[in-house]
Amino acid sequence: MSQNAQHLSWKAEEVDNKLKGLMEHIYAQLISSGGETLDSGANWVSFLKVVNGMKDLGWVSEGWY
């Protein structure tokens, strides 16, 4: 999608490297979330993303959760 939107052409190796980096970042987030499993880590990370977005919009105040 990035390639198409920016009218770029990446080599297959570059796409693989970008995907690998993205997946490593996601995995690290899930592990560091403190969840007992990857599923619970994913739920916690997703919850925090929503809460942070709501805080950015001013919909909730600090420390409510």
N, C-alpha and C positions, 0 to 999 in steps of 0.2 A: 504494500500500500504506500509506503514511504517513497519507494522508487517511482511509482506511477504518479503520485501527487507532485513530486519534485522533478519529474521528467529525467530521472537518473537511470543508469544501467549499472548494476553491480555484478561482479563476477560471482559464480556459485560459491567460491571459497569465502568471499567477503560476506555473503548472505549467511553462510554457515557460522562464521565467526561472530557476527552480530547476534544471531539466534542463540548461540552457545552462551555468550555473555549475558543476554537477557534471561535465559533460563537459570544460569548460575546466580544471578541477582535475586530472582524470584525464590529460588530454593533457599538462599541465605536468609531472606526475610521470613520464610516459613519456619526455618530452624530457630532463628533468634526470637520468634514471637512468644516462645514459652509454652506453646501448645503441646499436648501429649502425643499427637499424631500430626501428619502433614495436613489432614483434613481440618483438624481443630486449629492448626496454625493458619491455614488459609482463611478460615472463618474469622479468626481474630484480626488478621491483617486487613481483611475486607472491611470489617466493622470499623477499625481505626481509620481507614481511608474515608469512609462515609462520615464519621464523626469529625475528622479534620476538615472535610469539605463543608460541613454544616457550620463549623466554627469560622471558617474563612468567609462564609456568607453572612455571619452574624446571627445565625439561627439559634445557637446555643452558647452558653458561657463556659469558661474554663472549669474543669473539675466536676461537671455534672455527672459523669459516669465514673 
